[in-house]
């Protein structure tokens, strides 16, 4: 193990090879800029600042893996010029598709000209140069989730309920652009794509609707990433207990859990898919005492880390005001649990 | 058809998300000489309450609930066109509803608005991504009983406390009950920022509002 880099260790864990290490991979999306007094939009437009705060935050606390970007610019580039529900040019592309006819107004997506994607690619280069052994990930929502943003969630959900074929056509219409963007990320050598799906969870839509409207597209998208030789961590953000069997067929290498019990998922799927999680970001990470955080994190490791295939994490993004000592306790818990689990 | 039969059809149209059919049934109901107010409460609102139960039981999810509310609103618009202003009923209380500054996730807020209106409350929906000062201003201008705040992101939930702090700074904290909700929020967090109540979902929030205002 001593000879393996952290990138290789993570790859082993995602491929279920014996690995006496529990990575601590924290999504510090808002915490990292906050520590450097940067705003998120500011770092998105500046690869040097982005790399500085995300690498620096990782280094400060000693957790594993660095985020290199929050999206690929598909929404902004294709629909940023369109008018949203409030009657103004959106800039972001959100809530700009009001019906199928608006699809004709979308601009083509060119990865070479996409400012946001090019910034992410520059950030990847900086991180790779500065912290070569560290796994790099990019946050990318899949086409089904992106279509919800493009339509606006309420319109998207109304289509799902009454005209699902329209929603599905919109998903299909953006898949090509999303493939083109994600291909570039894979070529740039990201270790994994972190794919959050909060809008598709059981807090929002039924299992039946998930299967009908999103499942095929999710499979196509993750398979594309897989075929590029890159790993996918699916963030099952929200309630997924009733649909883990569907998600299992979506080519994920790991599930980043929330709103479920790690023990239950480990028992049912833990010999077939790696798991990540599952410390509640608000009630434990933010609000717990250092002792509570340590104990929760340690227990998660003992449950999830049995027979390997486990990454310790929060159940979502860590709040920016999380006490720093709580973050340190999580890392300590992983190191202590390894000694017991893997007889180090 | 009997009055009971038409009320049942109005209710069923809402549950079945029949946004077009509900208008025809509402017209038939009024043409038969029945009371529009009763049609709203015992037909359309009854249907929305049944949909809420199905939501609670995880038979219905957000898409279905939104479509039910579309049907209910279509029916209400039709019946209200046959009502005098005086007949529109008394409010159970006034709630100012907003998604806090920086956050654009408004489905939870919109579901709560539907549920509150269904239960007879007057709702002033200030929208999403609303500056804290504006939320307090609207509450003052409208003499609200409750300020209900939603946040779906850990990055924006501190703005709930900002709203509470503004009411303290202005010396009007006791003029309103302030309640909070949204995915990252917990009872502990609500207590820590001095909110009067917390609910994890829209149906619970309606019960919370009723309890805080002493409405049966």
Interface residues (C-beta under 8 A of the other chain):
Chain A: X30 X94 X153 X154 X157 X158 X160 X161 X162 X202 X203 X204 X205 X206 X209 X238 X281 X282 X283 X286 X287 X316 X317 X318 X319 X320 X321
Chain B: X17 X58 X60 X61 X62 X63 X64 X66 X67 X70 X104 X105 X106 X107 X110 X154 X155 X157 X158 X183 X184 X185 X186 X188 X189 X192
